[in-house]
Amino acid sequence: MMALPDTVDTGAGFSRYFEMLPALRREEQEQTYRLRHQVYCEDLGWEERRTDALETDEYDAHSLHCLARSRQSGNLAGCVRLVLTRANEPSHPLPFELTCADTLDRVLLDRLAGSRQRIAEVSRLAIVRDYRRRRGEETSPGTLLDSSFGTAEQPRFPYLLVGLYMAVFVVAERHQLDTLFLLVEPRLSRHLNHLGIGNRQIGGAAEHRGLRVPAMIDVAQVIANLNPRLRGIFDVVAGEIAAGYRAAASAAGSPDSCP
């Protein structure tokens, strides 16, 4: 995979094109569901179209949501959520545990049984069609390709997708989550590792809109070992998300007491 040199200021590059905000209020969460409907229901046909044009499921009630917005147009460009375990029923399976029930490393998951309140699943990552124009991206809500980084002569950087993943780690750290799980295409798992977002496969591939593999990420380890290309974006996204939490707390008339 092509990688940009460390001298490129990716934080400034991200800020030029996008901004990240936590979807804390109902209207922002509905914007997330509307964006997901555009991608998952209208573009990809992976979910049934809804009359209200909002793609939601049972997990949204206990999820943390983030939105990415284009600075140039002001339009939403992408979203992602972290599905938390249920406070009153932490043993209830996360989505990937159901999809990969027959292939998961059960020994590993059993070790986490006593700390499931500190795990979550990266889910419903979606990027709007205008930012999925390259060949190979049309049939995925958001992925990395070799072409995502351009060539030595014409380098590029996948700011939006990387920004969404950085938002995941910022929010996970903020809410004291130790371990994240994701269900991804095998090539995306490999590309994330190459980029420096360490993840390891924890089970065999399962059929879920194509072959997907379950993977696990250590939040603290990834953040501590971010390379400069990712650190710049992480720091920008962390500031924007913190500002979003402060604004939401101020609007509610209470101090920002979130971790």
Accessible surface in RSA format (square Angstrom, percent):
REM  Atomic radii and reference values for relative SASA: ProtOr
REM  Chains: A
REM  Algorithm: Lee & Richards
REM  Probe-radius: 1.40
REM  Slices: 20
REM RES _ NUM      All-atoms   Total-Side   Main-Chain    Non-polar    All polar
REM                ABS   REL    ABS   REL    ABS   REL    ABS   REL    ABS   REL
RES MET A   1    57.04  29.5   2.51   1.7  54.53 129.8   6.43   5.5  50.61  67.1
RES MET A   2    54.54  28.2  42.22  27.9  12.33  29.3  30.59  26.0  23.95  31.7
RES ALA A   3    40.94  37.6  25.08  38.7  15.87  36.1  25.08  35.3  15.87  42.0
RES LEU A   4    13.82   7.7   9.83   7.0   3.99  10.0   9.84   6.9   3.98  10.7
RES PRO A   5    76.68  55.9  64.56  58.9  12.12  44.0  76.63  63.3   0.05   0.3
RES ASP A   6    86.12  60.3  68.08  67.8  18.04  42.6  21.88  51.5  64.23  64.1
RES THR A   7   127.80  90.9  94.21  95.5  33.60  80.1  87.91 118.1  39.89  60.3
RES VAL A   8    51.91  34.2  41.86  37.9  10.05  24.2  47.29  41.1   4.62  12.5
RES ASP A   9    96.30  67.5  79.57  79.2  16.74  39.6  38.57  90.8  57.73  57.6
RES THR A  10     1.74   1.2   0.35   0.4   1.38   3.3   0.00   0.0   1.74   2.6
RES GLY A  11     2.95   3.6   0.00   N/A   2.95   3.6   2.95   8.1   0.00   0.0
RES ALA A  12    57.36  52.7  42.10  65.0  15.27  34.7  49.49  69.7   7.88  20.9
RES GLY A  13    12.57  15.5   0.00   N/A  12.57  15.5  12.28  33.7   0.29   0.7
RES PHE A  14     0.00   0.0   0.00   0.0   0.00   0.0   0.00   0.0   0.00   0.0
RES SER A  15    36.01  30.4  31.84  42.5   4.17   9.6  24.34  51.8  11.68  16.4
RES ARG A  16   163.80  68.8 145.87  74.4  17.93  42.7  50.28  68.7 113.52  68.8
RES TYR A  17    70.63  33.0  69.67  39.6   0.95   2.5  42.02  31.6  28.61  35.3
RES PHE A  18    15.17   7.6  15.17   9.4   0.00   0.0  15.17   9.2   0.00   0.0
RES GLU A  19    43.46  24.9  43.46  32.9   0.00   0.0   0.44   0.8  43.02  35.1
RES MET A  20     3.44   1.8   0.00   0.0   3.44   8.2   0.00   0.0   3.44   4.6
RES LEU A  21    26.45  14.7  26.45  18.9   0.00   0.0  26.45  18.6   0.00   0.0
RES PRO A  22     5.09   3.7   1.98   1.8   3.11  11.3   1.98   1.6   3.11  19.3
RES ALA A  23     2.35   2.2   0.00   0.0   2.35   5.4   0.00   0.0   2.35   6.2
RES LEU A  24    58.45  32.6  34.75  24.9  23.70  59.6  36.14  25.4  22.31  60.0
RES ARG A  25   110.56  46.4 106.26  54.2   4.30  10.2  43.59  59.6  66.97  40.6
RES ARG A  26   185.67  78.0 177.08  90.3   8.58  20.4  67.71  92.5 117.96  71.5
RES GLU A  27   117.83  67.6 110.51  83.6   7.32  17.4  34.49  66.7  83.34  68.0
RES GLU A  28    18.57  10.7  18.57  14.0   0.00   0.0   6.30  12.2  12.27  10.0
RES GLN A  29    49.44  27.6  49.44  36.1   0.00   0.0   1.38   2.9  48.05  36.4
RES GLU A  30    49.38  28.4  49.38  37.4   0.00   0.0   6.39  12.4  43.00  35.1
RES GLN A  31    72.50  40.5  70.35  51.4   2.16   5.1  11.68  24.9  60.82  46.1
RES THR A  32     0.71   0.5   0.71   0.7   0.00   0.0   0.71   1.0   0.00   0.0
RES TYR A  33    25.71  12.0  25.71  14.6   0.00   0.0  16.37  12.3   9.34  11.5
RES ARG A  34   100.93  42.4 100.85  51.4   0.08   0.2  41.47  56.7  59.46  36.0
RES LEU A  35     5.10   2.8   3.65   2.6   1.45   3.6   4.55   3.2   0.56   1.5
RES ARG A  36     0.66   0.3   0.66   0.3   0.00   0.0   0.66   0.9   0.00   0.0
RES HIS A  37     5.57   3.0   5.57   3.9   0.00   0.0   5.43   5.6   0.15   0.2
RES GLN A  38    74.61  41.7  74.61  54.5   0.00   0.0  18.16  38.7  56.45  42.8
RES VAL A  39     0.13   0.1   0.13   0.1   0.00   0.0   0.13   0.1   0.00   0.0
RES TYR A  40    10.28   4.8  10.28   5.8   0.00   0.0   2.14   1.6   8.14  10.0
RES CYS A  41     4.60   3.5   0.00   0.0   4.60  10.8   0.00   0.0   4.60   5.0
RES GLU A  42    69.52  39.9  51.13  38.7  18.39  43.8   6.72  13.0  62.80  51.3
RES ASP A  43    46.11  32.3  11.21  11.2  34.90  82.5  10.99  25.9  35.11  35.0
RES LEU A  44    29.36  16.3   5.53   4.0  23.82  59.9   8.67   6.1  20.68  55.7
RES GLY A  45    55.74  68.7   0.00   N/A  55.74  68.7  24.45  67.1  31.30  70.1
RES TRP A  46    65.11  26.1  40.65  19.7  24.46  57.4  26.43  14.1  38.68  62.8
RES GLU A  47    43.48  25.0  34.62  26.2   8.86  21.1   5.00   9.7  38.48  31.4
RES GLU A  48   147.81  84.9 138.21 104.6   9.59  22.8  57.92 112.0  89.88  73.4
RES ARG A  49   164.66  69.1 138.28  70.5  26.38  62.8  51.57  70.5 113.09  68.5
RES ARG A  50    76.10  32.0  62.76  32.0  13.34  31.8  33.02  45.1  43.08  26.1
RES THR A  51   156.37 111.2 114.46 116.0  41.91  99.9  93.85 126.1  62.51  94.5
RES ASP A  52    86.99  60.9  65.81  65.5  21.18  50.1  41.71  98.2  45.28  45.2
RES ALA A  53    35.37  32.5  35.33  54.5   0.04   0.1  35.33  49.8   0.04   0.1
RES LEU A  54    27.75  15.5  26.04  18.6   1.71   4.3  26.04  18.3   1.71   4.6
RES GLU A  55     0.36   0.2   0.36   0.3   0.00   0.0   0.00   0.0   0.36   0.3
RES THR A  56    48.81  34.7  43.03  43.6   5.78  13.8  16.58  22.3  32.23  48.7
RES ASP A  57    47.55  33.3  26.04  25.9  21.51  50.9  34.00  80.0  13.55  13.5
RES GLU A  58   108.85  62.5  83.97  63.5  24.88  59.2  46.20  89.4  62.64  51.1
RES TYR A  59    19.39   9.1  19.39  11.0   0.00   0.0  15.94  12.0   3.45   4.3
RES ASP A  60    13.55   9.5   6.67   6.6   6.88  16.3   6.73  15.8   6.81   6.8
RES ALA A  61   100.31  92.2  54.46  84.0  45.86 104.3  66.98  94.3  33.33  88.3
RES HIS A  62    40.26  22.0  33.93  23.6   6.33  16.2  40.14  41.4   0.12   0.1
RES SER A  63    15.16  12.8   0.00   0.0  15.16  34.9   0.00   0.0  15.16  21.2
RES LEU A  64    32.89  18.3  27.50  19.7   5.38  13.5  29.99  21.1   2.90   7.8
RES HIS A  65     7.29   4.0   1.85   1.3   5.43  13.9   1.54   1.6   5.75   6.7
RES CYS A  66     4.56   3.4   4.37   4.9   0.19   0.4   0.04   0.1   4.52   4.9
RES LEU A  67     0.00   0.0   0.00   0.0   0.00   0.0   0.00   0.0   0.00   0.0
RES ALA A  68     0.00   0.0   0.00   0.0   0.00   0.0   0.00   0.0   0.00   0.0
RES ARG A  69    79.19  33.2  79.19  40.4   0.00   0.0   8.08  11.0  71.11  43.1
RES SER A  70     3.60   3.0   3.06   4.1   0.54   1.3   0.50   1.1   3.10   4.3
RES ARG A  71   111.47  46.8  79.62  40.6  31.86  75.8  28.90  39.5  82.57  50.0
RES GLN A  72   139.52  78.0  99.58  72.8  39.94  95.1  41.50  88.3  98.02  74.3
RES SER A  73    69.35  58.6  33.12  44.2  36.23  83.5  40.93  87.2  28.42  39.8
RES GLY A  74    44.39  54.7   0.00   N/A  44.39  54.7  26.25  72.0  18.15  40.6
RES ASN A  75    98.26  67.8  93.91  90.8   4.35  10.5  24.46  58.9  73.80  71.3
RES LEU A  76    41.29  23.0  28.76  20.6  12.53  31.5  28.76  20.2  12.53  33.7
RES ALA A  77     0.12   0.1   0.12   0.2   0.00   0.0   0.12   0.2   0.00   0.0
RES GLY A  78     0.00   0.0   0.00   N/A   0.00   0.0   0.00   0.0   0.00   0.0
RES CYS A  79     0.21   0.2   0.21   0.2   0.00   0.0   0.00   0.0   0.21   0.2
RES VAL A  80     2.67   1.8   1.65   1.5   1.02   2.4   2.49   2.2   0.18   0.5
RES ARG A  81     4.00   1.7   3.08   1.6   0.92   2.2   1.59   2.2   2.41   1.5
RES LEU A  82     3.26   1.8   3.07   2.2   0.19   0.5   3.07   2.2   0.19   0.5
RES VAL A  83     0.00   0.0   0.00   0.0   0.00   0.0   0.00   0.0   0.00   0.0
RES LEU A  84    42.58  23.7  42.55  30.4   0.02   0.1  42.55  29.9   0.02   0.1
RES THR A  85    14.41  10.2   4.06   4.1  10.35  24.7   1.17   1.6  13.24  20.0
RES ARG A  86    56.05  23.5  54.43  27.7   1.61   3.8  16.63  22.7  39.41  23.9
RES ALA A  87   109.16 100.4  67.74 104.5  41.42  94.2  79.81 112.4  29.35  77.8
RES ASN A  88   140.52  96.9 102.75  99.3  37.77  90.9  44.95 108.2  95.57  92.4
RES GLU A  89    79.85  45.8  76.95  58.2   2.90   6.9  24.48  47.3  55.37  45.2
RES PRO A  90    59.90  43.7  59.90  54.6   0.00   0.0  59.90  49.5   0.00   0.0
RES SER A  91    87.68  74.1  70.49  94.1  17.19  39.6  45.35  96.6  42.33  59.3
RES HIS A  92    43.03  23.5  38.32  26.6   4.72  12.1  18.96  19.5  24.07  28.0
RES PRO A  93    41.85  30.5  40.12  36.6   1.73   6.3  40.51  33.4   1.34   8.3
RES LEU A  94     2.28   1.3   2.25   1.6   0.03   0.1   2.28   1.6   0.00   0.0
RES PRO A  95    26.15  19.1  23.38  21.3   2.77  10.1  25.10  20.7   1.05   6.6
RES PHE A  96     0.98   0.5   0.40   0.2   0.58   1.5   0.98   0.6   0.00   0.0
RES GLU A  97    13.34   7.7   9.44   7.1   3.91   9.3   2.82   5.4  10.53   8.6
RES LEU A  98   102.99  57.4  86.30  61.7  16.68  41.9  87.20  61.2  15.79  42.5
RES THR A  99    48.92  34.8  21.02  21.3  27.89  66.5  15.62  21.0  33.30  50.3
RES CYS A 100     0.56   0.4   0.00   0.0   0.56   1.3   0.56   1.4   0.00   0.0
RES ALA A 101    54.98  50.6  39.78  61.4  15.20  34.6  39.85  56.1  15.14  40.1
RES ASP A 102   146.81 102.8 107.68 107.2  39.13  92.5  36.19  85.2 110.62 110.3
RES THR A 103    45.75  32.5  28.34  28.7  17.41  41.5  35.98  48.3   9.76  14.8
RES LEU A 104    14.47   8.1   0.02   0.0  14.45  36.3   0.02   0.0  14.45  38.9
RES ASP A 105    60.91  42.7  50.84  50.6  10.07  23.8  20.75  48.8  40.16  40.0
RES ARG A 106   110.42  46.4 106.90  54.5   3.52   8.4  56.15  76.7  54.26  32.9
RES VAL A 107    95.96  63.1  94.23  85.3   1.73   4.2  95.57  83.0   0.39   1.1
RES LEU A 108     9.24   5.1   8.76   6.3   0.49   1.2   8.76   6.2   0.49   1.3
RES LEU A 109     6.14   3.4   2.72   1.9   3.42   8.6   2.92   2.0   3.23   8.7
RES ASP A 110    91.69  64.2  79.24  78.9  12.45  29.4  27.31  64.3  64.38  64.2
RES ARG A 111   175.74  73.8 139.95  71.3  35.79  85.2  68.15  93.1 107.59  65.2
RES LEU A 112    35.74  19.9  35.74  25.6   0.00   0.0  35.74  25.1   0.00   0.0
RES ALA A 113    66.38  61.0  47.89  73.9  18.49  42.1  48.71  68.6  17.67  46.8
RES GLY A 114    75.26  92.8   0.00   N/A  75.26  92.8  43.91 120.5  31.35  70.2
RES SER A 115    38.36  32.4  38.08  50.8   0.28   0.6  26.08  55.5  12.28  17.2
RES ARG A 116    18.86   7.9  18.06   9.2   0.80   1.9   9.39  12.8   9.48   5.7
RES GLN A 117   117.49  65.7  99.35  72.6  18.14  43.2  54.87 116.8  62.62  47.5
RES ARG A 118    85.43  35.9  85.43  43.5   0.00   0.0  20.68  28.3  64.75  39.2
RES ILE A 119     3.08   1.8   2.59   1.9   0.49   1.2   2.59   1.9   0.49   1.3
RES ALA A 120     0.00   0.0   0.00   0.0   0.00   0.0   0.00   0.0   0.00   0.0
RES GLU A 121     8.21   4.7   8.21   6.2   0.00   0.0   0.00   0.0   8.21   6.7
RES VAL A 122    11.80   7.8   4.83   4.4   6.97  16.8   4.83   4.2   6.97  18.9
RES SER A 123    14.77  12.5   7.10   9.5   7.67  17.7   8.68  18.5   6.09   8.5
RES ARG A 124    37.46  15.7  29.14  14.9   8.32  19.8   0.39   0.5  37.06  22.5
RES LEU A 125    18.03  10.0  14.86  10.6   3.18   8.0  14.86  10.4   3.18   8.5
RES ALA A 126     0.00   0.0   0.00   0.0   0.00   0.0   0.00   0.0   0.00   0.0
RES ILE A 127     9.47   5.4   9.47   7.1   0.00   0.0   9.47   6.8   0.00   0.0
RES VAL A 128    20.83  13.7  20.42  18.5   0.41   1.0  20.83  18.1   0.00   0.0
RES ARG A 129   152.24  63.9 149.76  76.3   2.48   5.9  59.25  81.0  92.99  56.4
RES ASP A 130    87.03  61.0  77.60  77.2   9.43  22.3  10.74  25.3  76.28  76.1
RES TYR A 131    85.85  40.1  63.62  36.2  22.23  57.8  52.94  39.8  32.91  40.6
RES ARG A 132    10.90   4.6   7.58   3.9   3.32   7.9   3.60   4.9   7.30   4.4
RES ARG A 133   180.16  75.6 151.40  77.2  28.76  68.5  61.48  84.0 118.68  71.9
RES ARG A 134    82.27  34.5  77.10  39.3   5.18  12.3  35.21  48.1  47.06  28.5
RES ARG A 135   216.56  90.9 200.49 102.2  16.07  38.3  77.04 105.3 139.53  84.6
RES GLY A 136    26.35  32.5   0.00   N/A  26.35  32.5  24.51  67.3   1.83   4.1
RES GLU A 137    11.93   6.8  11.93   9.0   0.00   0.0   4.41   8.5   7.52   6.1
RES GLU A 138    92.33  53.0  81.28  61.5  11.05  26.3  51.51  99.6  40.81  33.3
RES THR A 139   105.74  75.2  96.02  97.3   9.72  23.2  73.88  99.2  31.85  48.2
RES SER A 140     6.27   5.3   6.08   8.1   0.20   0.5   3.78   8.1   2.49   3.5
RES PRO A 141    16.25  11.8  16.25  14.8   0.00   0.0  16.25  13.4   0.00   0.0
RES GLY A 142     8.52  10.5   0.00   N/A   8.52  10.5   1.48   4.1   7.03  15.7
RES THR A 143    10.04   7.1   0.16   0.2   9.88  23.5   0.16   0.2   9.88  14.9
RES LEU A 144     0.71   0.4   0.71   0.5   0.00   0.0   0.71   0.5   0.00   0.0
RES LEU A 145    16.53   9.2  15.75  11.3   0.78   2.0  16.53  11.6   0.00   0.0
RES ASP A 146    89.96  63.0  83.48  83.1   6.48  15.3  32.82  77.2  57.14  57.0
RES SER A 147    50.07  42.3  41.61  55.5   8.46  19.5  44.33  94.4   5.74   8.0
RES SER A 148     1.06   0.9   1.06   1.4   0.00   0.0   0.18   0.4   0.88   1.2
RES PHE A 149     0.14   0.1   0.14   0.1   0.00   0.0   0.14   0.1   0.00   0.0
RES GLY A 150    13.51  16.7   0.00   N/A  13.51  16.7   4.84  13.3   8.66  19.4
RES THR A 151    71.64  51.0  67.25  68.2   4.39  10.5  69.29  93.1   2.35   3.5
RES ALA A 152    79.69  73.3  53.33  82.3  26.36  60.0  54.18  76.3  25.51  67.6
RES GLU A 153   148.54  85.3 116.68  88.3  31.86  75.9  70.98 137.3  77.56  63.3
RES GLN A 154   139.16  77.8 132.96  97.2   6.20  14.8  38.69  82.3 100.48  76.2
RES PRO A 155    66.19  48.2  44.13  40.2  22.06  80.2  44.22  36.5  21.97 136.6
RES ARG A 156    97.99  41.1  90.02  45.9   7.97  19.0  31.71  43.3  66.28  40.2
RES PHE A 157    15.06   7.5   0.65   0.4  14.41  37.5   0.65   0.4  14.41  41.3
RES PRO A 158    14.01  10.2   5.96   5.4   8.05  29.3  14.01  11.6   0.00   0.0
RES TYR A 159    35.73  16.7  33.16  18.9   2.57   6.7  19.96  15.0  15.77  19.4
RES LEU A 160    11.12   6.2   9.67   6.9   1.45   3.6   9.67   6.8   1.45   3.9
RES LEU A 161     5.74   3.2   5.69   4.1   0.05   0.1   5.69   4.0   0.05   0.1
RES VAL A 162     1.61   1.1   1.19   1.1   0.43   1.0   1.61   1.4   0.00   0.0
RES GLY A 163     0.00   0.0   0.00   N/A   0.00   0.0   0.00   0.0   0.00   0.0
RES LEU A 164     0.00   0.0   0.00   0.0   0.00   0.0   0.00   0.0   0.00   0.0
RES TYR A 165     7.10   3.3   7.10   4.0   0.00   0.0   0.99   0.7   6.12   7.5
RES MET A 166     0.00   0.0   0.00   0.0   0.00   0.0   0.00   0.0   0.00   0.0
RES ALA A 167     0.00   0.0   0.00   0.0   0.00   0.0   0.00   0.0   0.00   0.0
RES VAL A 168     2.43   1.6   0.88   0.8   1.54   3.7   2.43   2.1   0.00   0.0
RES PHE A 169     0.27   0.1   0.27   0.2   0.00   0.0   0.27   0.2   0.00   0.0
RES VAL A 170    12.08   7.9  10.66   9.6   1.42   3.4  10.69   9.3   1.39   3.8
RES VAL A 171     3.82   2.5   3.82   3.5   0.00   0.0   3.82   3.3   0.00   0.0
RES ALA A 172     0.00   0.0   0.00   0.0   0.00   0.0   0.00   0.0   0.00   0.0
RES GLU A 173    94.28  54.1  82.34  62.3  11.94  28.4  31.69  61.3  62.59  51.1
RES ARG A 174    43.49  18.3  34.67  17.7   8.82  21.0  14.95  20.4  28.54  17.3
RES HIS A 175    47.52  26.0  32.92  22.9  14.60  37.4  19.34  19.9  28.18  32.8
RES GLN A 176   102.25  57.2  94.22  68.9   8.03  19.1  24.48  52.1  77.77  59.0
RES LEU A 177     9.23   5.1   4.51   3.2   4.72  11.9   4.51   3.2   4.72  12.7
RES ASP A 178    65.43  45.8  60.71  60.4   4.72  11.2  25.73  60.6  39.70  39.6
RES THR A 179    17.96  12.8  17.96  18.2   0.00   0.0   2.21   3.0  15.75  23.8
RES LEU A 180     0.00   0.0   0.00   0.0   0.00   0.0   0.00   0.0   0.00   0.0
RES PHE A 181     0.09   0.0   0.09   0.1   0.00   0.0   0.09   0.1   0.00   0.0
RES LEU A 182     2.26   1.3   2.21   1.6   0.05   0.1   2.21   1.6   0.05   0.1
RES LEU A 183    32.66  18.2  11.52   8.2  21.14  53.1  11.52   8.1  21.14  56.9
RES VAL A 184    11.24   7.4   8.35   7.6   2.89   7.0  11.24   9.8   0.00   0.0
RES GLU A 185    31.73  18.2  31.17  23.6   0.56   1.3   7.82  15.1  23.92  19.5
RES PRO A 186    44.85  32.7  43.04  39.2   1.81   6.6  44.29  36.6   0.55   3.4
RES ARG A 187    77.04  32.3  76.08  38.8   0.95   2.3  30.83  42.1  46.20  28.0
RES LEU A 188     8.84   4.9   8.84   6.3   0.00   0.0   8.84   6.2   0.00   0.0
RES SER A 189    11.19   9.5  11.19  14.9   0.00   0.0   2.73   5.8   8.47  11.9
RES ARG A 190   149.54  62.8 142.87  72.8   6.67  15.9  71.73  98.0  77.81  47.2
RES HIS A 191    28.48  15.6  28.47  19.8   0.01   0.0  17.73  18.3  10.75  12.5
RES LEU A 192     1.04   0.6   1.04   0.7   0.00   0.0   1.04   0.7   0.00   0.0
RES ASN A 193    66.34  45.8  49.86  48.2  16.48  39.7  22.24  53.5  44.11  42.6
RES HIS A 194   105.38  57.6  78.70  54.7  26.69  68.3  54.66  56.3  50.72  59.0
RES LEU A 195     1.61   0.9   1.34   1.0   0.26   0.7   1.61   1.1   0.00   0.0
RES GLY A 196    28.16  34.7   0.00   N/A  28.16  34.7  20.24  55.6   7.91  17.7
RES ILE A 197     0.31   0.2   0.31   0.2   0.00   0.0   0.31   0.2   0.00   0.0
RES GLY A 198    35.10  43.3   0.00   N/A  35.10  43.3  30.65  84.1   4.45  10.0
RES ASN A 199    12.55   8.7   0.06   0.1  12.49  30.1   3.57   8.6   8.98   8.7
RES ARG A 200   130.89  55.0 126.81  64.6   4.08   9.7  62.72  85.7  68.17  41.3
RES GLN A 201    98.78  55.2  74.87  54.7  23.91  56.9  23.20  49.4  75.58  57.3
RES ILE A 202     5.65   3.2   0.48   0.4   5.17  12.5   5.65   4.1   0.00   0.0
RES GLY A 203    15.64  19.3   0.00   N/A  15.64  19.3  11.57  31.8   4.07   9.1
RES GLY A 204    33.80  41.7   0.00   N/A  33.80  41.7  28.36  77.8   5.43  12.2
RES ALA A 205    45.39  41.7  22.23  34.3  23.16  52.7  22.23  31.3  23.16  61.4
RES ALA A 206    13.37  12.3   7.61  11.8   5.75  13.1  13.37  18.8   0.00   0.0
RES GLU A 207   125.66  72.1 100.28  75.9  25.38  60.4  63.74 123.3  61.92  50.6
RES HIS A 208    63.13  34.5  59.22  41.2   3.91  10.0  37.58  38.7  25.54  29.7
RES ARG A 209    69.51  29.2  38.25  19.5  31.26  74.4  33.26  45.5  36.25  22.0
RES GLY A 210    30.75  37.9   0.00   N/A  30.75  37.9  26.88  73.8   3.87   8.7
RES LEU A 211   108.10  60.2  98.61  70.5   9.48  23.8  98.61  69.3   9.48  25.5
RES ARG A 212    28.29  11.9  28.29  14.4   0.00   0.0   0.38   0.5  27.92  16.9
RES VAL A 213     6.04   4.0   6.04   5.5   0.00   0.0   6.04   5.2   0.00   0.0
RES PRO A 214     0.01   0.0   0.01   0.0   0.00   0.0   0.01   0.0   0.00   0.0
RES ALA A 215     0.12   0.1   0.00   0.0   0.12   0.3   0.00   0.0   0.12   0.3
RES MET A 216    31.38  16.2  28.50  18.9   2.87   6.8  25.97  22.1   5.40   7.2
RES ILE A 217     1.39   0.8   0.50   0.4   0.89   2.2   1.39   1.0   0.00   0.0
RES ASP A 218    69.41  48.6  63.26  63.0   6.15  14.5  16.81  39.6  52.60  52.5
RES VAL A 219     4.10   2.7   4.10   3.7   0.00   0.0   4.10   3.6   0.00   0.0
RES ALA A 220    72.50  66.7  63.76  98.4   8.74  19.9  69.60  98.0   2.90   7.7
RES GLN A 221   113.88  63.7 106.96  78.2   6.92  16.5  25.10  53.4  88.78  67.3
RES VAL A 222     6.97   4.6   3.78   3.4   3.19   7.7   6.86   6.0   0.10   0.3
RES ILE A 223    17.17   9.8  17.17  12.8   0.00   0.0  17.17  12.4   0.00   0.0
RES ALA A 224    77.23  71.0  43.91  67.8  33.32  75.8  52.29  73.6  24.94  66.1
RES ASN A 225   103.99  71.7  80.65  77.9  23.34  56.2  31.75  76.4  72.24  69.8
RES LEU A 226    16.82   9.4   0.06   0.0  16.76  42.1   0.10   0.1  16.72  45.0
RES ASN A 227    34.40  23.7  29.76  28.8   4.64  11.2  27.11  65.2   7.29   7.0
RES PRO A 228    76.13  55.5  63.12  57.5  13.02  47.3  68.16  56.3   7.98  49.6
RES ARG A 229    23.89  10.0  23.80  12.1   0.09   0.2   0.09   0.1  23.80  14.4
RES LEU A 230     0.01   0.0   0.01   0.0   0.00   0.0   0.01   0.0   0.00   0.0
RES ARG A 231    75.11  31.5  75.11  38.3   0.00   0.0  36.16  49.4  38.95  23.6
RES GLY A 232    21.46  26.5   0.00   N/A  21.46  26.5  19.74  54.2   1.72   3.8
RES ILE A 233     0.00   0.0   0.00   0.0   0.00   0.0   0.00   0.0   0.00   0.0
RES PHE A 234    13.25   6.6  13.25   8.2   0.00   0.0  13.25   8.0   0.00   0.0
RES ASP A 235    79.26  55.5  67.63  67.3  11.63  27.5  28.49  67.0  50.77  50.6
RES VAL A 236    39.88  26.2  31.26  28.3   8.63  20.8  38.42  33.4   1.47   4.0
RES VAL A 237     0.00   0.0   0.00   0.0   0.00   0.0   0.00   0.0   0.00   0.0
RES ALA A 238    29.56  27.2  26.47  40.8   3.09   7.0  26.76  37.7   2.80   7.4
RES GLY A 239    41.25  50.9   0.00   N/A  41.25  50.9  36.68 100.7   4.56  10.2
RES GLU A 240    33.29  19.1  24.68  18.7   8.61  20.5  27.63  53.4   5.66   4.6
RES ILE A 241     0.22   0.1   0.22   0.2   0.00   0.0   0.22   0.2   0.00   0.0
RES ALA A 242    24.47  22.5  23.96  37.0   0.50   1.1  23.97  33.8   0.50   1.3
RES ALA A 243    42.92  39.5  38.81  59.9   4.11   9.4  39.51  55.6   3.41   9.0
RES GLY A 244    19.73  24.3   0.00   N/A  19.73  24.3  15.74  43.2   4.00   9.0
RES TYR A 245     9.87   4.6   7.91   4.5   1.96   5.1   5.44   4.1   4.43   5.5
RES ARG A 246   135.64  57.0 131.58  67.1   4.06   9.7  57.75  78.9  77.89  47.2
RES ALA A 247    58.36  53.7  46.68  72.0  11.68  26.6  54.41  76.6   3.95  10.5
RES ALA A 248    19.02  17.5  13.06  20.2   5.95  13.5  13.44  18.9   5.57  14.8
RES ALA A 249    15.11  13.9   9.05  14.0   6.06  13.8  14.43  20.3   0.68   1.8
RES SER A 250    86.80  73.3  63.25  84.4  23.55  54.3  33.14  70.6  53.66  75.2
RES ALA A 251    75.29  69.2  30.68  47.3  44.61 101.5  43.42  61.1  31.87  84.4
RES ALA A 252    80.19  73.7  40.98  63.2  39.21  89.2  53.13  74.8  27.07  71.7
RES GLY A 253    69.84  86.1   0.00   N/A  69.84  86.1  35.65  97.8  34.19  76.6
RES SER A 254    56.30  47.6  47.32  63.1   8.98  20.7  36.89  78.6  19.41  27.2
RES PRO A 255   116.04  84.6  99.13  90.4  16.91  61.5 111.34  91.9   4.71  29.2
RES ASP A 256    53.55  37.5  22.31  22.2  31.24  73.9  15.05  35.4  38.51  38.4
RES SER A 257   103.06  87.1  69.17  92.3  33.89  78.1  45.24  96.3  57.83  81.0
RES CYS A 258    54.32  41.1  37.14  41.4  17.18  40.4   2.95   7.5  51.36  55.4
RES PRO A 259    81.81  59.6  43.59  39.7  38.23 139.0  80.71  66.6   1.10   6.8
END  Absolute sums over single chains surface
CHAIN  1 A    12086.2       9417.1       2669.1       6065.5       6020.7
END  Absolute sums over all chains
TOTAL         12086.2       9417.1       2669.1       6065.5       6020.7
